[in-house]
Amino acid sequence: MRASLLEIQRLAERVVVAVLQQGYVKAKVDKSILARKAAELIQQNLEQEAELEAEAERMAEQHMRGAAGAGMDQRRVIELIKKKLAEEKGFTL
């Protein structure tokens, strides 16, 4: 399930409020600006993960066509490929 823009904004607001309340950081700008930037970063991360997933699906499809893919769970193959691609690209899942 893909997160809506509103869900991402709410998540970002909650993260910013929690981090500020815990005293982990001191804000030099208004928390709404921080929340907006956090939402942008979350959105970018989700888009990158979707691209990674699509690449893993393409690779898995090619793998599953071959004899090596016989009897393997396609979803598991996709997850393993996605994990490997993420490691290679320095992307944290």
Secondary structure, DSSP 8 states (H G I E B T S, - for coil): ----HHHHHHHHHHHHHHHHHHTS---SS-HHHHHHHHHHHHHHHHHHHHHHHHHHHHHHHHHHHSGGGTT--HHHHHHHHHHHHHHHHT---
